[in-house]
């Protein structure tokens, strides 16, 4: 417990090794409702592996995951979904030839009393959730291959939120997007925050992290350098954490082995 109450997610002393390489080395990180925490670091820093342990895509070697203060046994993506954890990958898992509603309900189609796919109800539900998240979305009948990158992100986010996600892991959601599409995704994230959804945002772009995140956790060589409030540090501070492994609260530090600041 802290002055903010119980975290939505606590990852304590997380560990993962591949052979002799410690990909995640005794890392602690947390997330509160309605908060966006950026997870930063170079390729190989351990950020993706850490988040994959939360999503169930990788099994941890050690450590604990707590959801709303209760220890959670997460060993696969189905376990994660049972704890209302959803992942939105950089390369969105969307069926390009299908429209928004077919993608939203892919594998979880709504059916009529006769057991037939209820296309009308699925479209109506899609319009409801999209209006809530992105009122400017209009292309309900177009295949998602014809949508812009920001619109595709809207569909992926709507799918997660419709099925009651409380914790989102977003993997570089603005990668390869233009200025306007990036703004759209930023607005979506702000809307999710208002609804109390917690977001871990994996990214390389320090500028985007400063714009979209409340806190940033930086990893280097499998260790957590530190977690900082983004409005209390500069982009240069974050860059120093990523490149040098130095916490801005201790200019002489070579990095925190796993604690938060």
Secondary structure, DSSP 8 states (H G I E B T S, - for coil): -BTTBS-SEEEEEEEEEETTEEEEEEEEEEE-TT-EEEEE-STTSSHHHHHHHHHTSS--SEEEEEETTEE----SHHHHHHTTEEEE-SS----TTS-HHHHHTTTS--B-TTS-B-HHHHHHHHHHHHHHH-TT---SSS-GGGS-HHHHHHHHHHHHHHTT-SEEEEESTTTT--HHHHHHHHHHHHHHHHTT-EEEEE-S-HHHHHHH-SEEEEEETTEEEEEEEGGGS-HHHHHHHHHH---TT-TT----SS---
